[in-house]
Amino acid sequence: MTLLTEQTCSACNANSTEQPLTVSDMSELLVQLKTQFNDWSLIEDKGVGKLSCEFVTKRYSNSIRFTNQVAALAESVNHHPLIIVEYGMVTVQWWSHNIKGLHQNDFIMAAKTSALFLEC
Ligand SMILES: C[C@H](O)[C@H](O)[C@H]1CNC2=NC(N)=NC(=O)C2=N1
């Protein structure tokens, strides 16, 4: 099985007709993600499933540097997370706005976000 970090995002377009993942597909992807990076959680926010992770940083400047790296990654694939920047912590949440739920892309991007943090 190809690691999520080695997969690429499918094109994200506003009028996607794709549906959110089935529960079984989501569960399988969550196991894959947590096997590689255990800190991600599946949350539900106003009925929308999201992947959320809190990254602990040493200084605010580290938070900003990591945030900028995630932003560059997001821009490179036109798929963007919510990022909350605090002193000592960056919270990242991935979901697909166009389908109001989780897509495989979100699991790929979550894995790539964690891989970025490890290099940071
Ligand atoms: C028009 C543009 O391609 C779309 O709005 C993209 C931008 N970034 C996006 N990011 C996320 N997380 N979900 C989307 O549906 C999405 N759509």
The ligand as a Gaussian input file, in Angstrom:
#p B3LYP/6-31G(d) Opt

LIG

0 1
 C      -11.664000      27.548000      -6.655000
 C      -10.654000      26.748000      -5.852000
 O      -10.030000      25.801000      -6.679000
 C      -11.384000      25.980000      -4.772000
 O      -12.094000      26.872000      -3.982000
 C      -10.444000      25.153000      -3.859000
 C       -9.489000      26.004000      -3.050000
 N       -8.983000      25.285000      -1.869000
 C       -9.740000      24.346000      -1.262000
 N       -9.377000      23.831000      -0.068000
 C      -10.151000      22.929000       0.577000
 N       -9.758000      22.444000       1.783000
 N      -11.302000      22.529000       0.044000
 C      -11.769000      22.964000      -1.131000
 O      -12.860000      22.569000      -1.554000
 C      -10.963000      23.894000      -1.868000
 N      -11.307000      24.348000      -3.056000

